[in-house]
Amino acid sequence: MEDRDSLLAARPDAGRQPELWWVLSCSYRLLLAQMGQRRRGDPAWAPLPDDTGSVGRHLFVWAFLAVVPHVRDYHATIGLSDEESWDSLRALGEELALSRRLTGRAGLDATWGLPMVFTGVGFRLGRLAFEREPLHIGGAANDLLRPGESALNTHVPAGGEPLSDEACDTSFRRAVEVVEPFPERVVGFAFHSWLMDTQLAEYLPASSNIMRFQRRFSRFSERVEADWAPLEHVFHRRYDGPVVPPSLLDELPQRTTLERAIVSHLRGGGHWYSQTGWFSVAAR
Ligand SMILES: CC(C)(COP(=O)(O)OP(=O)(O)OC[C@H]1O[C@@H](n2cnc3c(N)ncnc32)[C@H](O)[C@@H]1OP(=O)(O)O)[C@@H](O)C(=O)NCCC(=O)NCCS
């Protein structure tokens, strides 16, 4: 509701903001042109300069909303149910809410997931979301793909629902069904995340959902330092520096095993890392 009100108050006007209007129409046309098209390279949309104000921070939201009827049609052609289609598009509201929580400002930051969602290349299927774009598959997993083969990129959307085995099994199964008609032959799932950090095993019980999810994947890539990731995903705090300051750690809640693990590891001088894992469709 809060984000809807900010959006309506930041409606672009072709007469008053001709440059922003031009960006908006280009973004809209780009989304239409790329509907259903897998892309190579970085699909991220950078935020517009700060001096474009609230209208600039909301501009891409209007582009995403304008293509809703088209992406809904596309979802129908690839066999997504109505519920799956709307579930996928909910990513916009979730990203707006997260962005507001992280920055204290309404509107969007850089976004790389939403252009994929609103061109139908990224979709949510139950507990998990997927992209037909193996962006993060680098390293060892690349060797697993032969020409014509592809992997689906996996996401774990936040939202309070546990990462249960059953829910994940259902999502992976459904993903295989959904991509079956596409020309690329999907042979596996990739997952690049702080949830794949093998150090989590030192803190979480083997029976926890996170560890059970991690054990689905193998062939972990080089790790990439990512203290920002658990701070953002668990505590909704943004910090991009090299060492998280103790004053910030002091402010973080310590109610759950994971919250305590993240903080005590950082206090001890450790870092958290993102890693990429992989498993083959046959092993799902
Ligand atoms: C992934 C996620 C759904 C797992 O939740 P889950 O199914 O409850 O996970 P587990 O069973 O492994 O939880 C183990 C412990 O960590 C805690 N925990 C898990 N996720 C937590 C979170 N986001 N915030 C605080 N504590 C969390 C659990 O409460 C439990 O601790 P407890 O036994 O003291 O209660 C959850 O962490 C989440 O929503 N994360 C944000 C999304 C995300 O990071 N996606 C990846 C982006 S790259």
The ligand as an SDF file (V2000), in Angstrom:
LIG
                    3D

 48 50  0  0  0  0  0  0  0  0999 V2000
   16.1220  -19.6860    3.1360 C   0  0  0  0  0  0  0  0  0  0  0  0
   15.1340  -19.6100    4.2690 C   0  0  0  0  0  0  0  0  0  0  0  0
   13.7180  -19.7240    3.7480 C   0  0  0  0  0  0  0  0  0  0  0  0
   15.4420  -20.7630    5.2280 C   0  0  0  0  0  0  0  0  0  0  0  0
   14.5580  -20.7310    6.3040 O   0  0  0  0  0  0  0  0  0  0  0  0
   14.2560  -22.0860    7.1410 P   0  0  0  0  0  0  0  0  0  0  0  0
   13.5620  -23.0630    6.2780 O   0  0  0  0  0  0  0  0  0  0  0  0
   13.5700  -21.6820    8.3910 O   0  0  0  0  0  0  0  0  0  0  0  0
   15.7420  -22.5640    7.4440 O   0  0  0  0  0  0  0  0  0  0  0  0
   16.3840  -23.5740    8.4930 P   0  0  0  0  0  0  0  0  0  0  0  0
   15.4330  -24.6680    8.8830 O   0  0  0  0  0  0  0  0  0  0  0  0
   17.6500  -24.0270    7.8950 O   0  0  0  0  0  0  0  0  0  0  0  0
   16.6810  -22.6510    9.7370 O   0  0  0  0  0  0  0  0  0  0  0  0
   17.7540  -22.9540   10.6220 C   0  0  0  0  0  0  0  0  0  0  0  0
   17.8200  -21.8930   11.6800 C   0  0  0  0  0  0  0  0  0  0  0  0
   18.0180  -20.6060   11.1050 O   0  0  0  0  0  0  0  0  0  0  0  0
   16.9510  -19.7220   11.4080 C   0  0  0  0  0  0  0  0  0  0  0  0
   16.6550  -18.9200   10.2200 N   0  0  0  0  0  0  0  0  0  0  0  0
   16.5040  -19.3530    8.9620 C   0  0  0  0  0  0  0  0  0  0  0  0
   16.2580  -18.3340    8.1350 N   0  0  0  0  0  0  0  0  0  0  0  0
   16.2470  -17.2230    8.9050 C   0  0  0  0  0  0  0  0  0  0  0  0
   16.0560  -15.8480    8.6110 C   0  0  0  0  0  0  0  0  0  0  0  0
   15.8280  -15.4110    7.3490 N   0  0  0  0  0  0  0  0  0  0  0  0
   16.1150  -14.9650    9.6140 N   0  0  0  0  0  0  0  0  0  0  0  0
   16.3750  -15.3770   10.8620 C   0  0  0  0  0  0  0  0  0  0  0  0
   16.5830  -16.6570   11.2040 N   0  0  0  0  0  0  0  0  0  0  0  0
   16.5040  -17.5850   10.2310 C   0  0  0  0  0  0  0  0  0  0  0  0
   15.8000  -20.6240   11.7870 C   0  0  0  0  0  0  0  0  0  0  0  0
   14.8650  -19.9670   12.6280 O   0  0  0  0  0  0  0  0  0  0  0  0
   16.5370  -21.7570   12.5090 C   0  0  0  0  0  0  0  0  0  0  0  0
   16.9770  -21.3120   13.7820 O   0  0  0  0  0  0  0  0  0  0  0  0
   16.2830  -21.8230   15.1470 P   0  0  0  0  0  0  0  0  0  0  0  0
   16.4020  -23.3200   15.1060 O   0  0  0  0  0  0  0  0  0  0  0  0
   17.0560  -21.1730   16.2230 O   0  0  0  0  0  0  0  0  0  0  0  0
   14.8530  -21.3540   15.0710 O   0  0  0  0  0  0  0  0  0  0  0  0
   15.3010  -18.2580    5.0160 C   0  0  0  0  0  0  0  0  0  0  0  0
   16.6020  -18.1720    5.5140 O   0  0  0  0  0  0  0  0  0  0  0  0
   15.0550  -17.0560    4.1270 C   0  0  0  0  0  0  0  0  0  0  0  0
   13.9210  -16.7050    3.8160 O   0  0  0  0  0  0  0  0  0  0  0  0
   16.1380  -16.3890    3.7020 N   0  0  0  0  0  0  0  0  0  0  0  0
   16.0370  -15.1960    2.8900 C   0  0  0  0  0  0  0  0  0  0  0  0
   16.0940  -15.5210    1.4190 C   0  0  0  0  0  0  0  0  0  0  0  0
   17.5010  -15.7130    0.9100 C   0  0  0  0  0  0  0  0  0  0  0  0
   18.4720  -15.4570    1.5850 O   0  0  0  0  0  0  0  0  0  0  0  0
   17.5800  -16.1690   -0.3590 N   0  0  0  0  0  0  0  0  0  0  0  0
   18.8080  -16.3420   -1.0280 C   0  0  0  0  0  0  0  0  0  0  0  0
   19.1680  -15.0960   -1.7010 C   0  0  0  0  0  0  0  0  0  0  0  0
   20.7670  -15.2210   -2.4950 S   0  0  0  0  0  0  0  0  0  0  0  0
  1  2  1  0
  2  3  1  0
  2  4  1  0
  2 36  1  0
  4  5  1  0
  5  6  1  0
  6  7  2  0
  6  8  1  0
  6  9  1  0
  9 10  1  0
 10 11  2  0
 10 12  1  0
 10 13  1  0
 13 14  1  0
 14 15  1  0
 15 16  1  0
 15 30  1  0
 16 17  1  0
 17 18  1  0
 17 28  1  0
 18 19  1  0
 18 27  1  0
 19 20  2  0
 20 21  1  0
 21 22  1  0
 21 27  2  0
 22 23  1  0
 22 24  2  0
 24 25  1  0
 25 26  2  0
 26 27  1  0
 28 29  1  0
 28 30  1  0
 30 31  1  0
 31 32  1  0
 32 33  2  0
 32 34  1  0
 32 35  1  0
 36 37  1  0
 36 38  1  0
 38 39  2  0
 38 40  1  0
 40 41  1  0
 41 42  1  0
 42 43  1  0
 43 44  2  0
 43 45  1  0
 45 46  1  0
 46 47  1  0
 47 48  1  0
M  END
$$$$
